[in-house]
Amino acid sequence: MNILFSPRVRTVSSRVIGFTLAIILALSSSEWHFQSSFIEHILWFFGWLFVGIGVMGRIWCSLYISGFKNAKLVTEGPYSLCRNPLYLFSYLGGVGIMFLTETFVFPILFTIYFLGYYHYVMRQEEVFLSKKYGTRYSDYVSTTPRFLPSFKNFKEPDFYQVSPKHFRIFLGQVVWFIWVAALVQLFEELRLHGVLPSLFSWF
């Protein structure tokens, strides 16, 4: 796997980008706060909606891959909707956080970055899975879309074995979406009370 798209690089780059973005957001305000309270509230609503969907979706995915990631080909539950549901729900959670900035600029920039970068991540993972599972994976690819979900072939088992340890680790990762979303809201309150300066404004 290309080192540029390895899990370690993804983790480090996400933290660097996240830290940089946090500083910018702490010192930024939304122009919609002054121009249109309706648009401001709509963005806030969809922000929390997408964060909620992203968090619940990642928890759902984690039930199916807890202890099985790269150990078996998972094709049920969320993985019968699309081949990369964990990335899909991560995107929804991330873009939800960006909508909580009550701007259009940050959701658009996040979307460009995410879809551009993870397009290559998904391609590399497909090569790995194709080599490992052969025709089983090619059959899966032929019936299940890569990213945008389809309910046509949805299936889920009555019972499913889960590793509690791995599930607990996934829950610890999911809660960050809520903490970051709350942090964005905290920044806004601190700016409104004059604790933080507003150096930038965005639509």
Secondary structure, DSSP 8 states (H G I E B T S, - for coil): --GGGSHHHHHHHHHHHHHHHHHHHHTEEETHHHH-HHHHHHHHHHHHHHHHHHHHHHHHHHHHHTTTTTTS---SGGGGT-S-HHHHHHHHHHHHHHHTTT-SHHHHHHHHHHHHHHHHHHHHHHHHHHHHHTHHHHHHHHHS-SSS---TT----S-----HHHHHHHHHHHHHHHHHHHHHHHHHHHHHTTSS---EEE-
